[in-house]
Amino acid sequence: MITPRLLAWTGEALVETETEPTHQGVQVADSWLVANGGVRALQLHHDRFLAGLASETRIDPASAERFWNVAVAELPRTGDWFPRVDALRTGDETTLALRIRPAPPLGASVRVASLDAGDPRTVASVKGPDIERLGALKSEAARDDVDEPVIVSATGHVVDGATSALLWWRGDRLIAPSASLRRVDSVTAKSIRLLASATATESGEEFATAAQLAGCEVWVVNALHGIRVVTSWRNGPRLTRNPRRAALWQRRLDALVRPLP
């Protein structure tokens, strides 16, 4: 069994530690799949993480860039991994850390359910501050055979998954939730939408309740799994599935993999 590693940033180097740094919460986080030294859209993860540091911490950009470069250099070039970079609130300061974690098994399908208790997020547009809360909700949902809780707005519109983004198909048109619905900027959803543009696939955005997705094919997408097709929506709409389409777009997404620098 491979043991995950935790490395804390001293300002100059990453130092391995066996204990979790004492902290008051995650300010910013980012994670991605590394498969035998290859990764999708690493620059987009870099940009999102550093933008989060700029908005949520007082770390200067040069220090953030140094940490990022050393963290990427530390990643294994063989095997399947799901590393995460963190900015942790430690009193009035921020501690940067790298978690090198084995990748869990990947899947192509997913079961979802809308969160009934409303939007649980406190910082909707930054990945990190709500990561522990959303992870707990996901673990709770798993006890009811739900893989991904779906966040809905106060007006009932589908916004996001707890750890993923949502996309859907109306016929041959790829749709994302309206950009006015605040959510983390998904690297995978952005990559898929760029692929849609590159392949002249019609795409757009809309406000949609779960009920209004009846008859659509719905995808739950993230950096770990890529594309997963929703097979059931508990107490929700009846959906369609096109396995060939999902497989085609997963191959297109995988074509974006590049070696780690």
Backbone bond lengths (Angstrom), bond angles and torsions (degrees), N, CA, C in turn:
res aa  C-N    CA-C-N  psi(-1)  N-CA   C-N-CA  omega(-1)  CA-C   N-CA-C  phi
1 M - - - 1.460 - - 1.524 110.17 -
2 I 1.331 116.71 132.09 1.455 121.43 -179.22 1.527 109.05 -87.04
3 T 1.332 116.33 127.05 1.455 121.41 -179.02 1.521 109.92 -89.37
4 P 1.327 118.08 129.98 1.468 119.76 175.84 1.533 110.56 -60.37
5 R 1.315 115.69 152.77 1.465 121.21 178.95 1.524 109.01 -116.43
6 L 1.322 116.07 144.46 1.453 122.79 176.63 1.519 108.05 -122.86
7 L 1.336 115.97 125.11 1.461 121.05 -178.97 1.528 108.87 -125.63
8 A 1.333 116.18 130.28 1.462 122.08 -179.82 1.523 109.66 -102.47
9 W 1.312 116.18 144.90 1.464 123.48 -177.03 1.523 109.62 -89.57
10 T 1.319 116.54 127.22 1.461 121.31 179.12 1.521 112.57 -91.62
11 G 1.315 116.36 -7.96 1.459 121.37 -171.85 1.516 111.14 107.73
12 E 1.338 114.77 -20.01 1.465 120.60 179.21 1.521 112.43 -130.02
13 A 1.320 116.46 -27.63 1.467 119.93 -175.39 1.520 109.57 -151.80
14 L 1.337 114.95 162.11 1.456 121.84 173.21 1.521 108.80 -95.10
15 V 1.334 116.06 128.88 1.457 121.40 -177.82 1.524 108.53 -119.49
16 E 1.320 115.67 126.27 1.461 119.50 -178.23 1.526 110.50 -69.56
17 T 1.329 115.43 139.85 1.457 121.31 179.49 1.520 109.12 -136.19
18 E 1.313 116.24 147.23 1.461 120.17 -179.98 1.524 111.96 -93.48
19 T 1.331 117.27 -11.12 1.460 120.42 -177.79 1.524 110.29 -117.71
20 E 1.331 115.50 144.82 1.457 121.70 177.73 1.525 109.58 -65.14
21 P 1.346 118.37 129.73 1.462 119.38 176.79 1.528 110.40 -57.90
22 T 1.334 115.80 138.09 1.463 119.47 176.25 1.523 108.66 -66.15
23 H 1.325 116.04 121.84 1.459 118.46 -176.88 1.520 109.75 -150.19
24 Q 1.334 114.36 165.98 1.460 120.95 -177.78 1.524 112.91 -106.99
25 G 1.313 116.39 13.92 1.453 119.68 177.14 1.518 112.59 141.38
26 V 1.328 115.28 163.08 1.461 122.27 178.27 1.529 108.44 -88.67
27 Q 1.322 116.65 124.96 1.463 120.85 177.87 1.523 111.54 -88.47
28 V 1.328 116.30 -42.76 1.468 122.15 -179.49 1.530 107.54 -146.61
29 A 1.320 116.64 145.67 1.463 120.78 177.21 1.521 109.04 -149.14
30 D 1.311 115.99 156.61 1.461 120.97 172.03 1.514 108.63 -154.60
31 S 1.322 116.75 148.59 1.462 121.71 -178.45 1.518 109.44 -148.43
32 W 1.318 115.56 157.39 1.465 120.86 -178.41 1.523 108.59 -159.93
33 L 1.310 116.22 161.96 1.459 122.07 179.34 1.523 109.89 -88.67
34 V 1.336 115.44 132.36 1.466 122.28 172.21 1.521 107.19 -117.55
35 A 1.325 117.00 116.42 1.467 121.93 -178.95 1.521 108.33 -119.21
36 N 1.338 115.94 108.69 1.468 122.07 -178.95 1.531 111.40 50.17
37 G 1.316 115.48 44.84 1.467 120.88 174.65 1.504 114.51 83.28
38 G 1.352 118.13 3.18 1.461 120.80 -179.95 1.515 111.16 -108.66
39 V 1.337 116.83 147.45 1.463 121.52 -178.53 1.520 109.18 -147.65
40 R 1.336 115.93 149.20 1.465 121.36 176.75 1.521 110.22 -93.95
41 A 1.319 115.68 133.81 1.467 122.48 166.62 1.526 112.76 53.17
42 L 1.326 116.94 44.56 1.463 119.82 -178.51 1.530 111.58 -61.21
43 Q 1.323 117.22 -35.81 1.468 119.54 179.86 1.526 111.34 -62.26
44 L 1.331 117.51 -36.15 1.463 120.32 178.49 1.527 110.95 -67.66
45 H 1.333 117.00 -36.84 1.467 119.59 175.23 1.528 110.36 -65.15
46 H 1.321 115.71 -42.95 1.471 120.91 176.14 1.519 110.63 -56.06
47 D 1.311 116.66 -49.83 1.463 120.76 -176.51 1.527 111.11 -63.40
48 R 1.330 117.01 -41.11 1.468 120.04 -178.86 1.525 110.68 -67.44
49 F 1.332 117.13 -43.02 1.457 120.30 -178.71 1.525 111.33 -64.82
50 L 1.331 117.37 -46.66 1.459 119.87 -179.09 1.526 112.11 -67.55
51 A 1.333 117.00 -33.24 1.461 119.34 175.10 1.527 110.18 -65.17
52 G 1.336 116.66 -38.66 1.461 120.38 176.93 1.517 111.71 -64.50
53 L 1.331 117.28 -41.99 1.466 120.51 177.16 1.523 110.80 -60.76
54 A 1.327 116.42 -40.64 1.459 120.32 -178.57 1.525 111.70 -64.84
55 S 1.338 116.67 -34.12 1.469 119.44 -176.66 1.519 113.06 -88.75
56 E 1.350 118.15 -27.25 1.465 120.43 -171.86 1.521 114.37 -110.81
57 T 1.338 118.86 -12.00 1.465 121.37 -176.86 1.525 110.00 -134.42
58 R 1.338 114.54 175.25 1.469 120.51 177.03 1.529 111.72 -105.39
59 I 1.317 117.00 17.06 1.466 120.53 178.87 1.525 109.30 -69.74
60 D 1.327 116.46 131.48 1.462 117.86 -178.39 1.527 109.95 -76.46
61 P 1.334 116.80 152.08 1.468 120.89 -174.24 1.526 114.30 -57.15
62 A 1.326 117.83 -36.43 1.470 120.05 -179.29 1.524 110.57 -65.65
63 S 1.326 117.23 -41.42 1.470 120.72 178.29 1.521 110.62 -65.84
64 A 1.324 116.37 -40.57 1.460 120.82 178.69 1.528 110.57 -61.66
65 E 1.310 116.23 -42.38 1.464 120.89 -179.75 1.528 110.88 -65.35
66 R 1.326 117.27 -40.22 1.463 120.54 178.23 1.521 110.77 -62.13
67 F 1.327 115.93 -46.22 1.466 119.51 178.20 1.523 110.49 -58.35
68 W 1.318 117.08 -48.09 1.468 120.78 -178.12 1.523 111.00 -57.07
69 N 1.329 117.12 -48.09 1.467 120.87 -176.75 1.525 111.82 -63.38
70 V 1.336 116.90 -41.14 1.465 119.95 179.07 1.525 109.96 -68.98
71 A 1.328 117.60 -38.52 1.462 121.16 179.23 1.523 111.00 -62.59
72 V 1.320 117.42 -45.66 1.469 120.78 179.95 1.533 110.60 -63.94
73 A 1.351 116.65 -38.76 1.460 119.94 179.00 1.532 111.74 -64.46
74 E 1.327 116.87 -26.42 1.469 122.16 -177.35 1.533 112.66 -78.67
75 L 1.325 117.84 -16.61 1.461 120.75 -173.58 1.528 111.68 -69.14
76 P 1.340 117.80 141.58 1.470 120.85 177.72 1.531 110.98 -64.06
77 R 1.310 115.35 146.77 1.478 120.93 178.22 1.510 112.68 -101.37
78 T 1.313 118.19 1.49 1.470 122.06 173.99 1.522 108.44 -130.50
79 G 1.328 115.88 151.88 1.452 120.51 -179.54 1.520 111.92 87.06
80 D 1.327 115.58 175.80 1.466 122.47 -178.34 1.525 109.73 -109.17
81 W 1.331 115.23 125.38 1.459 121.76 -172.52 1.524 110.82 -135.43
82 F 1.336 114.43 155.71 1.463 120.99 177.44 1.538 108.20 -132.58
83 P 1.347 116.76 71.63 1.462 120.30 -176.15 1.524 111.76 -69.65
84 R 1.341 115.18 157.31 1.462 120.92 175.90 1.524 109.69 -138.15
85 V 1.314 116.27 134.68 1.460 121.45 172.25 1.524 107.72 -102.58
86 D 1.329 115.58 140.12 1.457 121.54 -176.05 1.516 111.37 -129.90
87 A 1.318 116.13 147.11 1.461 123.22 162.52 1.518 105.87 -113.98
88 L 1.337 116.85 116.59 1.462 122.66 -173.73 1.523 109.86 -109.69
89 R 1.324 116.51 132.74 1.465 120.60 178.08 1.521 109.02 -76.37
90 T 1.328 116.53 117.23 1.469 122.57 179.13 1.527 107.37 -122.76
91 G 1.326 115.73 89.83 1.458 120.23 -175.31 1.513 109.90 66.97
92 D 1.324 116.30 -125.28 1.463 120.97 178.05 1.525 112.00 -91.32
93 E 1.326 116.95 2.84 1.457 122.03 -176.72 1.523 110.92 -112.67
94 T 1.323 115.39 177.49 1.466 122.24 176.07 1.519 108.72 -127.92
95 T 1.318 116.16 131.25 1.458 121.98 175.03 1.521 108.75 -105.79
96 L 1.320 116.60 128.47 1.459 121.48 175.94 1.525 109.20 -93.77
97 A 1.316 116.24 142.07 1.464 120.20 -177.25 1.519 110.37 -146.44
98 L 1.320 115.03 155.60 1.462 123.15 176.03 1.520 108.40 -122.44
99 R 1.323 115.81 128.64 1.462 121.72 174.63 1.531 107.79 -109.77
100 I 1.324 116.60 120.24 1.463 121.44 176.48 1.524 106.85 -102.25
101 R 1.337 115.35 105.89 1.463 121.64 -172.04 1.527 109.96 -119.59
102 P 1.324 117.69 139.36 1.474 118.79 173.02 1.526 109.94 -60.90
103 A 1.316 117.03 143.35 1.468 120.51 178.40 1.523 109.30 -71.58
104 P 1.328 117.61 134.96 1.469 119.63 173.72 1.519 110.12 -72.95
105 P 1.321 118.08 169.94 1.471 120.36 177.08 1.529 111.06 -58.67
106 L 1.333 115.56 141.64 1.455 120.60 -179.15 1.527 110.01 -92.59
107 G 1.338 115.56 152.44 1.452 120.15 -179.83 1.510 112.16 -131.36
108 A 1.331 116.39 162.87 1.463 121.94 179.64 1.524 112.22 -115.14
109 S 1.337 117.14 -6.41 1.466 120.54 179.73 1.521 108.84 -135.23
110 V 1.334 115.52 162.96 1.459 119.71 -174.95 1.529 109.26 -155.04
111 R 1.335 116.30 146.52 1.457 123.27 175.23 1.523 107.75 -108.70
112 V 1.320 116.97 135.29 1.456 120.25 -174.42 1.528 110.90 -127.14
113 A 1.327 114.40 166.65 1.468 121.90 173.15 1.518 107.57 -155.49
114 S 1.318 117.14 142.17 1.463 121.37 177.14 1.523 109.59 -71.56
115 L 1.346 115.33 141.04 1.460 120.21 174.63 1.529 108.71 -73.79
116 D 1.316 116.76 122.73 1.466 120.65 -176.49 1.520 112.91 -81.95
117 A 1.350 116.54 -20.19 1.463 119.53 -172.58 1.525 112.77 -89.26
118 G 1.318 118.14 11.72 1.453 120.32 -179.86 1.518 112.46 89.80
119 D 1.325 115.76 -176.65 1.458 122.49 -176.84 1.531 109.69 -74.11
120 P 1.342 118.53 117.82 1.466 120.72 -176.58 1.530 113.61 -86.32
121 R 1.321 118.75 -4.25 1.459 121.66 -172.28 1.528 111.83 -77.54
122 T 1.339 115.20 146.12 1.460 120.85 174.44 1.530 111.63 -104.39
123 V 1.344 116.87 -29.88 1.470 122.61 176.71 1.522 106.15 -129.32
124 A 1.321 116.15 93.68 1.465 120.39 -166.37 1.518 113.77 -68.04
125 S 1.328 118.29 -30.91 1.464 120.14 -169.27 1.524 114.41 -101.98
126 V 1.346 118.34 4.91 1.466 121.68 -179.89 1.519 109.07 -123.68
127 K 1.336 116.34 130.74 1.452 120.32 176.27 1.527 108.72 -80.39
128 G 1.316 116.63 121.73 1.455 120.41 178.34 1.507 114.00 144.80
129 P 1.345 118.30 -62.46 1.463 119.37 -174.90 1.523 114.45 -56.65
130 D 1.331 117.49 -29.85 1.469 120.65 -177.37 1.523 113.18 -108.70
131 I 1.327 116.55 9.94 1.462 119.30 -171.24 1.531 111.89 -64.46
132 E 1.329 117.67 -37.22 1.462 119.91 -179.73 1.531 110.72 -73.17
133 R 1.320 116.75 -40.46 1.467 120.88 178.66 1.529 110.68 -63.13
134 L 1.321 116.54 -45.70 1.459 120.16 -179.16 1.529 111.28 -68.43
135 G 1.331 116.01 -35.78 1.462 119.01 176.19 1.512 112.27 -62.88
136 A 1.346 116.31 -38.53 1.463 120.16 177.77 1.521 111.03 -66.24
137 L 1.338 117.09 -39.69 1.458 120.43 177.62 1.525 110.99 -64.24
138 K 1.329 115.63 -37.49 1.464 119.29 178.62 1.532 110.89 -66.43
139 S 1.329 116.24 -41.72 1.468 119.73 177.71 1.524 111.10 -63.59
140 E 1.321 116.00 -39.73 1.462 120.32 178.15 1.525 111.41 -64.43
141 A 1.339 116.25 -41.39 1.462 120.82 179.81 1.525 111.41 -65.05
142 A 1.337 116.17 -33.48 1.468 120.02 -178.06 1.524 111.54 -61.08
143 R 1.319 116.93 -27.51 1.466 119.85 178.68 1.523 111.34 -67.80
144 D 1.339 116.21 -18.27 1.469 121.44 176.93 1.529 111.34 -106.38
145 D 1.335 116.32 22.16 1.464 122.68 178.44 1.522 112.12 62.74
146 V 1.321 116.90 34.89 1.466 122.83 174.86 1.527 107.76 -113.11
147 D 1.324 116.69 127.35 1.462 121.28 -177.69 1.522 112.55 -85.79
148 E 1.336 117.23 -34.37 1.466 120.81 -173.51 1.528 110.74 -142.07
149 P 1.338 117.55 111.06 1.464 119.37 172.07 1.527 109.91 -68.90
150 V 1.325 116.50 144.29 1.459 122.47 -179.36 1.528 109.47 -109.13
151 I 1.331 115.65 126.71 1.462 122.13 178.64 1.521 108.96 -83.54
152 V 1.326 116.11 131.68 1.467 120.97 176.18 1.520 108.72 -120.39
153 S 1.317 116.04 150.88 1.463 121.51 -179.32 1.525 110.98 -75.21
154 A 1.344 115.53 173.59 1.465 120.22 177.89 1.524 111.70 -61.24
155 T 1.331 116.47 -24.43 1.463 121.31 178.55 1.527 112.36 -93.42
156 G 1.344 116.53 5.70 1.458 120.51 174.91 1.506 115.68 88.59
157 H 1.348 117.24 8.28 1.464 119.31 -178.57 1.532 111.22 -86.70
158 V 1.329 115.30 140.35 1.463 121.88 178.23 1.525 109.11 -64.53
159 V 1.364 115.87 129.12 1.471 121.21 -176.99 1.517 111.99 -113.03
160 D 1.335 116.83 -52.21 1.454 120.49 -167.60 1.515 109.21 -166.67
161 G 1.327 116.52 167.72 1.446 121.17 166.70 1.518 109.09 -94.21
162 A 1.323 117.27 166.81 1.460 120.35 -179.50 1.523 111.41 -61.97
163 T 1.332 117.10 -39.19 1.476 120.56 -179.70 1.523 111.33 -129.48
164 S 1.306 117.03 17.96 1.463 121.54 -173.55 1.523 109.69 -149.54
165 A 1.325 115.09 170.93 1.464 121.30 171.73 1.521 108.94 -106.35
166 L 1.328 115.85 158.23 1.457 121.15 178.19 1.524 110.55 -112.97
167 L 1.320 115.38 138.66 1.460 124.09 171.39 1.521 106.63 -134.08
168 W 1.337 116.38 156.53 1.468 118.32 176.09 1.515 110.59 -147.92
169 W 1.324 113.97 163.52 1.459 122.09 -177.78 1.524 110.26 -114.46
170 R 1.333 114.93 126.56 1.472 120.78 168.29 1.523 106.05 -107.85
171 G 1.299 114.82 99.03 1.464 118.69 -172.09 1.510 109.22 66.17
172 D 1.339 116.61 -120.60 1.461 120.87 179.29 1.524 111.71 -103.02
173 R 1.319 117.71 17.53 1.460 122.25 -177.79 1.532 109.92 -107.38
174 L 1.332 116.54 125.06 1.456 122.99 -179.69 1.533 109.13 -86.12
175 I 1.327 116.92 128.35 1.459 121.51 -173.61 1.528 110.53 -124.13
176 A 1.326 115.08 141.21 1.464 122.52 173.04 1.528 108.66 -119.28
177 P 1.331 117.98 157.82 1.465 118.98 173.10 1.530 110.53 -59.52
178 S 1.320 116.88 150.71 1.455 121.15 179.70 1.532 111.08 -52.51
179 A 1.327 116.19 138.73 1.470 120.80 179.42 1.519 112.10 -63.45
180 S 1.322 117.97 -17.60 1.459 120.26 179.15 1.531 112.28 -76.09
181 L 1.338 116.94 -11.48 1.463 121.44 174.18 1.528 107.52 -85.39
182 R 1.312 117.17 108.65 1.467 121.26 -171.19 1.526 111.30 -66.66
183 R 1.325 114.73 132.25 1.457 121.00 179.81 1.522 108.74 -162.20
184 V 1.328 116.13 167.08 1.460 121.19 175.57 1.523 109.08 -63.40
185 D 1.306 116.10 138.47 1.465 122.01 179.63 1.529 108.71 -73.59
186 S 1.315 117.41 99.68 1.460 122.21 -175.02 1.522 111.64 -71.84
187 V 1.327 116.05 123.59 1.466 120.88 177.60 1.528 110.31 -64.57
188 T 1.332 117.26 -41.00 1.467 120.50 -176.95 1.513 111.45 -70.57
189 A 1.346 117.04 -43.34 1.465 119.28 177.32 1.522 110.63 -62.27
190 K 1.333 116.96 -40.60 1.463 120.28 178.35 1.527 110.26 -63.00
191 S 1.333 117.18 -41.56 1.464 120.93 179.81 1.524 110.84 -63.02
192 I 1.325 116.99 -42.42 1.468 120.65 -179.93 1.527 110.39 -65.35
193 R 1.317 117.08 -40.81 1.466 120.00 -179.78 1.533 111.02 -68.27
194 L 1.333 116.88 -33.76 1.468 119.53 174.40 1.528 110.57 -67.19
195 L 1.323 117.05 -38.02 1.464 120.60 175.83 1.522 110.60 -64.48
196 A 1.330 116.82 -36.81 1.465 119.92 177.01 1.521 110.25 -61.04
197 S 1.324 116.20 -43.84 1.466 120.02 178.18 1.523 111.23 -62.71
198 A 1.340 115.41 -41.73 1.467 119.87 -177.59 1.524 112.39 -68.64
199 T 1.337 117.40 -25.21 1.468 121.20 -178.74 1.528 112.13 -104.02
200 A 1.341 116.07 13.30 1.471 121.90 178.60 1.525 111.93 58.03
201 T 1.336 115.86 34.48 1.457 121.19 175.45 1.526 108.87 -87.05
202 E 1.306 116.53 127.88 1.461 119.51 -179.63 1.528 109.57 -65.76
203 S 1.330 116.28 136.31 1.459 120.16 -178.29 1.520 109.39 -144.43
204 G 1.328 116.05 168.02 1.451 120.52 179.51 1.507 111.32 -174.12
205 E 1.327 115.60 -171.25 1.459 122.94 178.75 1.521 108.58 -131.18
206 E 1.328 115.64 156.32 1.459 118.80 176.46 1.520 110.71 -161.62
207 F 1.315 115.94 160.48 1.456 122.44 165.86 1.532 106.71 -85.70
208 A 1.318 116.92 130.67 1.464 119.22 179.01 1.517 109.67 -148.58
209 T 1.304 116.28 132.83 1.461 120.69 169.59 1.518 108.32 -80.24
210 A 1.327 116.23 166.65 1.463 119.13 177.00 1.521 110.67 -57.42
211 A 1.325 117.26 -41.98 1.465 120.50 -178.73 1.518 111.80 -61.23
212 Q 1.336 117.13 -33.04 1.462 121.26 -178.35 1.528 112.95 -76.34
213 L 1.337 116.75 -2.32 1.464 120.29 175.72 1.534 111.83 -94.53
214 A 1.308 116.55 4.22 1.465 119.79 177.53 1.522 110.31 -56.59
215 G 1.335 116.28 131.22 1.460 121.52 -179.61 1.508 114.29 86.66
216 C 1.341 118.08 -6.40 1.462 121.55 178.53 1.530 110.49 -89.45
217 E 1.307 115.49 160.09 1.462 120.98 165.46 1.519 106.49 -94.62
218 V 1.326 117.33 125.59 1.460 122.18 -176.02 1.524 109.21 -112.90
219 W 1.335 115.33 133.59 1.461 121.88 177.09 1.517 110.03 -112.44
220 V 1.326 115.07 139.85 1.455 122.93 168.90 1.526 105.86 -109.02
221 V 1.327 117.29 119.75 1.470 120.07 -170.85 1.525 110.48 -125.69
222 N 1.329 115.35 141.18 1.462 120.24 172.25 1.522 109.95 -158.58
223 A 1.337 115.27 177.39 1.464 120.50 -173.29 1.523 112.43 -70.62
224 L 1.327 117.75 -23.72 1.459 120.02 -179.51 1.524 111.19 -78.14
225 H 1.306 117.56 -59.74 1.467 122.05 -173.21 1.517 113.31 -88.24
226 G 1.318 118.17 -20.82 1.456 119.77 -169.71 1.512 108.60 78.89
227 I 1.320 117.24 -116.19 1.471 122.45 -177.79 1.527 110.28 -105.63
228 R 1.330 115.71 126.83 1.465 121.37 170.09 1.526 108.35 -123.18
229 V 1.308 115.56 133.61 1.468 121.24 -179.19 1.527 108.93 -88.67
230 V 1.337 116.22 133.62 1.457 120.26 178.22 1.525 109.10 -73.69
231 T 1.330 115.51 122.76 1.465 121.06 179.70 1.523 111.93 -98.45
232 S 1.325 117.74 -22.35 1.464 120.42 177.24 1.525 109.33 -155.22
233 W 1.327 115.40 146.32 1.464 122.79 176.52 1.522 106.04 -126.20
234 R 1.322 116.07 104.93 1.465 120.06 -174.93 1.527 110.90 -58.45
235 N 1.318 115.57 127.16 1.469 122.30 -178.00 1.531 111.84 53.31
236 G 1.336 114.34 31.20 1.458 119.69 -177.76 1.509 112.71 -127.28
237 P 1.332 116.68 -158.30 1.464 120.82 -173.19 1.525 112.77 -74.59
238 R 1.320 114.30 158.03 1.460 120.81 171.13 1.527 106.80 -86.31
239 L 1.332 115.75 124.76 1.459 121.23 -172.92 1.524 111.10 -109.89
240 T 1.331 115.55 165.29 1.458 121.04 173.27 1.526 108.94 -107.12
241 R 1.328 115.85 165.97 1.470 121.32 178.46 1.516 110.13 -139.84
242 N 1.307 115.09 141.58 1.461 121.70 175.05 1.524 107.42 -132.24
243 P 1.341 118.23 86.21 1.464 121.19 -174.91 1.525 113.54 -56.50
244 R 1.330 117.35 -33.76 1.468 119.33 179.88 1.521 111.36 -64.98
245 R 1.326 116.14 -39.84 1.459 119.26 -179.65 1.534 110.43 -65.79
246 A 1.313 116.75 -46.34 1.460 119.77 179.89 1.529 110.92 -60.58
247 A 1.338 117.16 -41.72 1.464 120.82 179.72 1.529 111.05 -64.55
248 L 1.343 116.73 -39.88 1.467 120.73 178.29 1.532 110.75 -62.05
249 W 1.317 116.37 -46.70 1.466 119.38 -177.43 1.519 111.59 -72.12
250 Q 1.322 118.37 -28.52 1.466 119.86 174.00 1.520 109.93 -66.72
251 R 1.332 117.27 -38.92 1.471 119.44 176.88 1.524 110.30 -64.10
252 R 1.325 116.72 -40.18 1.462 119.81 177.37 1.521 110.76 -62.90
253 L 1.318 116.50 -40.81 1.451 120.99 179.01 1.529 110.29 -65.53
254 D 1.314 117.16 -42.44 1.459 121.28 -179.85 1.526 112.16 -65.52
255 A 1.335 116.28 -25.52 1.471 119.69 177.80 1.527 112.07 -67.37
256 L 1.333 116.43 -12.67 1.465 120.43 178.53 1.532 112.22 -84.91
257 V 1.342 117.71 -4.77 1.457 120.78 -178.77 1.525 109.71 -64.47
258 R 1.336 115.12 134.85 1.470 122.32 177.04 1.513 109.20 -132.02
259 P 1.339 117.95 152.21 1.480 119.58 178.13 1.519 111.47 -63.96
260 L 1.332 115.43 145.83 1.456 119.13 172.28 1.516 110.51 -59.74
261 P 1.319 118.22 143.61 1.472 119.56 177.90 1.510 111.54 -68.08
